Amino acid sequence: MIGIIEYFHNLTGFDPTDEQVETLIDLTTDALKGLVLCYGRGFSKTLCAAIVTLWYAEKSLETTPIKIMLVSSQDTMWEYIEKYIAKSELLMVNRLYKGKYEEVPKEGFRLKNGTIVFTFPQTNKVRGNRADIVIIDESADCPREILNSASLCLTGANPNRIILLSTPHKEGLFTDIVRDPHAFGYLVKVKSSENLSWNKLTMERIKKMYSAKGMTKSEFKMEVLAQIPALTELNYFPRTHLTKCIQQVGCNRLFPNSSLEAGIDWGYDEPTVLTVTEKSHTQRKSIYQKSWRHKPIEELAPIIAEVLKGFEMAKFPNITKADKFPVEYKGCVERYYSDLHINYVNLSDHKQSALEQLQRRIRQQSIIIPSMLVDLIIQLRNYRLEMVRNDDLVISLALSCYEGNFITKETPSKVHFPKHFNLPGGHLGNREYSYY
């Protein structure tokens, strides 16, 4: 059997580049049982994997039959196989046809010696299958449970290999493996597509997008450099899901038999933000948001109360408030609006839980964000973990949707105040107060 480099040239008509040569050698080195190719976009990793699949199938005609399972969310690899199998005379002669079907069936093909190449989408259909080689393309798109199921499909017979290919464009099991390959038992190869000779025009355009801020730093690192950004560099709310939550609707109530809930993120130098959301059995909808800067709580309390009263027939069973106010002002809003029920949240303890719930809602698309709330949408798109500024609209929205354990009279909690607050008893400076 000829080597993989010559085989690649015979089928494609191209001489592989140095980067492709290294990739083809890695893909055909049976000693690499668990291999991850974490490559930038446009590297031709899928083409290389398709040629290697055909090479293994043809090699089996001289050795022993083999089973190869291909798993992908896209048809690209199979399109390559369908294109290049016709150029392999040996494979065409030895292939078993399905009746009069002359094309390569998408579900796979068999050779006369018993070799099988078969495909599955990234679904539970992979469960229960067995293969000697498993190749998972676009592994970053593969759900964690499917990736685990596919890795359990190996027969244990030689070559007994699993190969993961992807650009690390989203968080998941693939990126976990790339971060710590030793813990998962893989060898990871990382290659940037920034300086590929055949990709110059595309890279020039992408770099212009990056310079013009049409692509974020984290997106450039993932898509081009094949690097996984730190969690603090990643968009906390997935852009694809967030875009689906943004709808061309007004800020009016939408659901029958719904209730209203509000969240207040108290501030001073950073603004105080009030958000009102409509709550149905399964959905939320943001219907109001307003912010005030450099206004102390004693001035804002009656203003916020009047805003809440302005919602006709509105009932607020749960107003969630952040903890930037002293014990004297626990009743600051309900003093002006006695029908309110207030839950008190120690933001330092509950912020992450509230954000995780909001992230889950956005992933599940169970929240509607009107497109006219432009400032909120900008903050949601730019939000990162550990942000401490320019996040007030997001925090207020998260509090308005928060369903958690709130502070009670028996739960001690400390609060912090901006140095410019002037409240009863004189200037508070940066002192901390306990509720009880």
C-alpha positions, 0 to 999 in steps of 0.5 A: 500500500502506498504512503498517505502523502502519495495517496493524497496527491493521487486522489486530489491532484495536489501536493500537500503543504508542510502543515497538511503532511504533518496532519496526514501523518498524525491521522495515519499513525496508529500509535496515536490512539486518542488524537485531537486536531484543534485547528483554525477555520479553513485548514482543510482538516476535514479533507485530510480526514476524508482522504485518510478514511479512504486510505484506511479502507483501501489498505484493508484490502491488503490486510484485514477488514476494518470498521470506520465510523464517521460522526459529524453535524455536517455533510462536508466529509461525506461529500469529499468521500463521495467525490474522491472514492470514484478516483480510487480504482481499487475501491470502486472495483471492490465496493459492494453496490446497493442494487442499482444505486451507483452513487455512494450512499450517505449512510456508508459503503461496504467492500467485498472483504468486509470493510465498512465505512458508515456515518452518523449525525451527532445524535443518539443514533451513535449508541450501540455501534462498534468501530475500529476507528471513530472520527468525529468532525466538528467535535465542538458542535457535538453534545457532551453525551454524544461525544461520550457515546461515540468514544464508547463505540471502539471495539478494542481491536487494532487500530482502536483509534478515536480522532476528534477534529474541530475549531474550538468555537464554543464551550463543551467537552471538546474544549475541556479536552483541549484544555487538559488533554492528559486528564482525558487521555488524548494527544492534542495538536493545535494549528493556526490558520492565520498564515496558510498560503491558500487562505490569504484573501480570507485571512485579510478579510477576517483581520479587517473585521477584527480591526473594525471590531466586527469580530471579538478578540475571543472569536479571533482566537478561537476561529483563526488561532485555534486557541481557547480563550480564558473563561473571562474572555468568552461571551457569557451569553451565547450569541446565537441563542441571544439573537433568537431571544431578541424579537421585534416586539413592543414592551407591553405584556404578552402572556395571559394570566401572567405576573410581573416581577422586578429587579433593582440593582442599587448603585450611585456612581454606577447607576441604579437600574430597575427592570420589570419582567413579565412571567408566565408558566414557561416564559419571561419577557423584559417589558421595562428598564430604567436607570438613574445615576448619582441619585441616593436611595432616599430620592429614588425610593418614591420614584421607583414606587411610582414607576411600579404603580404606573403598570395598570393592574400589575402585581409584583409578587417578587421584587428582588433587590441587590444589597447596596443599602443599609438596614434603615432602607430595607423598607424604602420602596414598600414604604411608598407602595405597600402592596409589594412583596420584597425579597432581599438578595445578598448580591455577593452570594447570589449574583452568580446563581442569578446570572446562571439562571439567566444564561440558562433561560437564554440558552433555552430561549425562554426569555423574550428581549424586545429589540428596542432595549438597545443598551440592555442588548449591548451589555448582554452581548459584551458581558464576561465573567468577573466584569465589575463595570458596565454590567448593571443592566444585565444584573438587574435583568438577572435579578428580576428573573431570579428564583432562589433562596433570599435573605431572611431576618435570620440570615446575616449579610453585609452590604457596602455603600458608595462613599458619596451616600448621605443617609440618616445618621450622617455620612457613611463613607465605605463602612459595612453594615449587617442586616441583623 
